[in-house]
Amino acid sequence: MPGIRLTSEQSEAANALLEHIRNRLKEMSGGDERLHFSLRRRIYVRLSYDERGNPMQRKKLKDRKWKEQRGKCAKCGCDLPVSGAELDRTDAVLGYTPENTTLLCHECHRKQQEERGFT
C-alpha cells in the first residue's frame, strides 16, 4: 500500500524544505565539493535508515524470516537462495518489521512489485 498523495500545498512545502536543505549544505561546505558530497550523502543515508532501518537491522530481520519460513519463499514455496532472498513489505509505510514483511525469492519479489505497479 503506498503512502498518501501530497496536496499541492504539501508538495510546495516539501520542495521549499528541500531547497532550504540544499542551500544550507552549500553554506556548510563553503565551496568544497568533497565536503558537499559527504554532507549530502550523510543526509541521504540517514533518511534512508529512517525509512528502511540500517543494513544490520534488515539482515537480522532476513535471518528471522528465513527461520520462520524454513528457508522457503513466502509466495511460491521454493527453496530460497542462501544469498539474495528479498524482504517484501506488505505496507511500505509500516517499515521493515516482522509483522509487515515476508521473505521472497527474487522472481516472486519482482512479480509482486509489478502487481503493485511499482516497476
N, C-alpha and C positions, 0 to 999 in steps of 0.2 A: 504494500500500500504506500503510495507516495505521500510526501508532505503536502501541506496546503499550498494553494496557488496564492502568491502575494498579490495584494491590491496594487494599483499604480502608485499610491502614496507610500506603501511599504517598500516597493521596488525602488522608488526615488530615494527614500531614506537609507536603504541598504547601499545604493550607489554612492550617496553622499558620504556615508561612513567609509566605504572602500576608498574613495578619493582622499578623505582625510588621512586614512592609514598610509596610503601611497605617499602623500606629501610628507607625513611625519617620518616615514622611512628614508626619504630623500634627505630631510634635515638631519636625521641621526647619522646617516652615512657620510655626510659632508663631501659628497662627490667621489668617495672611494667605492668603486664598482664592486670590489670583492666584499667589502663590508655590507653594501647594499644587498648583494646576493645572499649573504649569510643571514642577515636580519629577515629578509623576505622568506627565505627557506625555513627559518625557525618558526615564524608565524604560521606558515603553511602546514608544517609538520604538526605543530601543537593543535591547530584547529582540526586537522585530520584525526588526531588522537581523541579529541573531544567527541567526534562522531563515531569513530571506529574502535577506540581503545588502542593501546600500543601493541606492537608485534608480539611481545611475550604474553600479554593477556589473550590475544587471539590464538596463539599457539596452545596455551593451556586449555582454552575452550575447545579447540580442534581435538586435542587429546581426550578430553572428557567425552565429546560427542562420538569419537571413534569407539571408545569403550562402551558407551550406551548403545550404539548402533551395531556393536560387534563387528566393526570393520566393513559394514555394508552401506551402500548408497541408500539414503532415505527414500529416494524416488524409484529407482529401478531394481534395487536389491543386489546389484553386482558387487563383487569384492572391490573395495576402494584401493587405489594405489597407495603404496607406503608413503609416497611424497606426491603432493599435487591435489589432494582432496580439497574441496572448497566449501567454506561456510556460506550458507544462504540465510539471509534474514527474511522472516515472514513479513515483518513491517520494518522498513529501514529506519523509521523514526525511533523505534524502540531499542535500536542498537544491537550489539553482539552480546546477547545474554543466552543462558542455557534454554530458557523458555521460548525464545524468539528465533532460534536458529536450528538448522539441520545441516548435516554434512553430506555433500553430494559429490558424485564424480563430475569431471569437467563437462562431459557431454550433457548430462542432466541439468547442470547449472546453466549452461548456455541455453538449452531449450527453455528452462524456467524463466530466464531473463527475456527471451524472445516472447514467450507467452504473456509476460507482464508489460511488454512494449518498451523494454529498456535497451534493446540493441537495434 
